[in-house]
Structures are given as structure tokens and as C-alpha cells.
Amino acid sequence: MLAVEILRQYLPLCWFKHNPLKLTRSTGFFKQNLLFYFIVEYFMQANMTDDPFESFTEVAIQTLLTLMFIGFILRLNKTLYAYIQTTTAILFCANIISLFVIPVLIWLTVSEDLLSYYSLGLLFIWEFSVLAYLFRKTLAINLAASLVLSILYFTVTYLGAFAIGQMLGLG
């Protein structure tokens, strides 16, 4: 299946439509999204720090924690068979939202306009909501549980990567 066709299947997830379990399983599309995710996260991290090695290491840890967290949650739920679709859906949606985040970050860096902070906050809420939606659909859990799982995801992946980076003496 062509990447464009797969992209069309996954895009509605960003607008809370479709079920990731019913989408095409493509390891090639997964790898493309993983690479894009890493590059975008590295760009954003490098924008916040001046050390490219520190940024690279922290994003590598964050990406590894992301992949492990999704695998762990799916394993607990006995739905590990859906790892490729679920991980692709999470990475794909994060990538789409990042396409909106990057210009806002540049705007924020240049102007520090209050509206840029609000825009960044709305984009974070969008990503958080999409993640909760994906967890709810994939794991067949209620809204409250999916929101808690989203909070746990952000805590483990972002704060976990930061904490591990600090322990390794990167910060």
C-alpha cells in the first residue's frame, strides 16, 4: 500500500476519528514516523539547549521510553499484537501536531508574545487529548482511565527522559 494511502487512513486520528486497531499495519510507515518524530523532537530540544549531544541523548532516551511505555501498556492489556498500529498512530499524531508546534515555537522564541504561549498551550491540550483518545480506542478503556494514562505517558516519557539525562550528567 502506498504511503499516501496509509497517511490518509491515519490522518483522521488527529481529529478523533477512526480506531487505530482497524488501520493498516505497516512497519515501513512506522519507521518513517519514528524517524520524523526523532528529528522533530531533536530540533525542538536543540532549540531549548545549546548542547547538541545533550539534546540527541535526551531525545534518544525519550524515544526509547515512548516505545517501551506503549509496549508495556499493550502487554498489560494483552493487546501487544497492535503495537505497530498503536505506536504508529501515537507517533503520527505527535508528528502532525508538531508541524503546528514548530512555527509557534519559532514565533515564541522571536517575539515572546502572550498569544504564542496560549497557542502552544492549546497545541499541548490537542496532543494530550489525541493521546487519550488513542489509548481509549486501543485499550478499550473509559475516558477517565485514558486521561490518567496520558498523564502517565507524558510523565514517563518527557520527565523520565529529563531525569535520566540529569542522572547521566547531561544537564
N, C-alpha and C positions, 0 to 999 in steps of 0.2 A: 504494500500500500504506500502511496506517495506521502511524503512528509506534510504536504499541504492538506491532504485529506485528513490525516491524523490531527493536524493543527486545528482544523475545523471541528473535529469531534471534541477536542479538549477545551477550546476557547469558551464555550458556554458555561464551563465550570466557574469561570471568573464572575459570572452573573447568576450564580446559584441555580444552574440548570444542569441536568443530566446526573448520572451516577457513575463515578469513576470505575466501578466494578464492571460496567457494561461497555466500557470503551476498549478500543484496540490495544492489545498488549504488544508493544514494540520496544525491544531493547535498544535499537538504534535511536529512536526518538528519545528514550530515557537518557542515553549517553549524551545526546545533543543538548538536552535540557540541563543535565548535570554540569556539562562544560560551561554553558552560558551562565548558569547560576553561579558557578565558581568565579568566573570572570567578572560578573556584575558585582558580586559581593566583595571581591578583591578591590575593584575600582572604588566602591563606596568606603571600604575600610581604609584603603590607602589615602583617600581624601581626608579621613579623620586623623590619621597618624602620618608622621614623616618617615617612618621606617618601613621600607618595602618588605624586608624579611619578616618583621613582626606581623605586618598585615597578611602576608602569604601564609604564615604559620597559623595565625588565628583563624583565617578563613578555611584553611585545611581542617583544623580541629572542628570548627563549626559545621562544615560539610559532613565530616565523619560522624559527628554527633547527630546530625539530622538523619542520615541514613540509618544509623543504629537505633535512634528513637523510633522511627517508623517501623523498622523491623521488629523491635521489641514489642511495641503496641500490637502489631498484627499477629505476632507469635502468641501473645497473651490471649488474643481474641480468636485464635485458631483460624486466621484468615491470611496466613503468610503467603498463600498462593497468589494473593492480589498485590504482592509487593511492588512489582513493576508498574502496574496501573496506578496504584495509590501514590507511590513515590513520584512517578512522572506527573501526576495531577498536582501534587503539592509543589514540586519544583516549577512546573509550567506556570501555575498561577502566581507563584512568587516572582517568576521572570516577567510575566505580563505586568504585574503591579510595579515591579522595579523600573520598567520602561517609563512609568509615570513619576516614580520617585527620583530618578536621576536628574531630570530638569528642575524639580523642586529643590533638591539639594544644592544644585548649582545656583539657583535663584537665592536660596537661603544664605549660601556662602558669600555671594556677591553683595546682597542688599540687607540681609538680616531683617527683612520686612516681616511684620507680625503675621500677615496673611500667608507667608511661606511656611511658618510654623503651624498654622491652622491646617494648611493643605497637607503637610507632612503627617499631622495627626489623623486627618481623615483617611489618608492612604494606609496608615498603620491599622486603623479600625477596619478598613476594607480587607486588608490581608488577614487580620485576625478573624474576621467574620467568614471569609472564604475557607480558611483553615478549619474552623469549627464546622462549617458545612461539609467539608470533605471528610472529616472524622466521623461526623454523624451519619453520612451516607455509607461510608466504607465499613464502619464498625456496627452499624445498626443500633446506635445509642440515642438517648434523648438529647435535647438541646443543652440542658444544664451540664450534662456529662461532657458533651463535646466542647463547651466553652471552658470547662476546667481543664480538659485535655489540651486545648490550645494554649492556655496559660502555662501549663506544664511544659509544652513543646518550646515555647519562647524562652522559658526559664532555663531549660536544659540546654538548648542549642546556643542561644546568644550569651546568656550569663555564664553558662558552663564553659564555653569556649574562652570567654574573657578570664574566668577564674583559672582555668588550666594554663592559659597564656601567662598569667601572673605568677603561677607556681613555677613555670618553666623559666621565669626571669625575663620574659619578653617585654613587659611593660615598664 
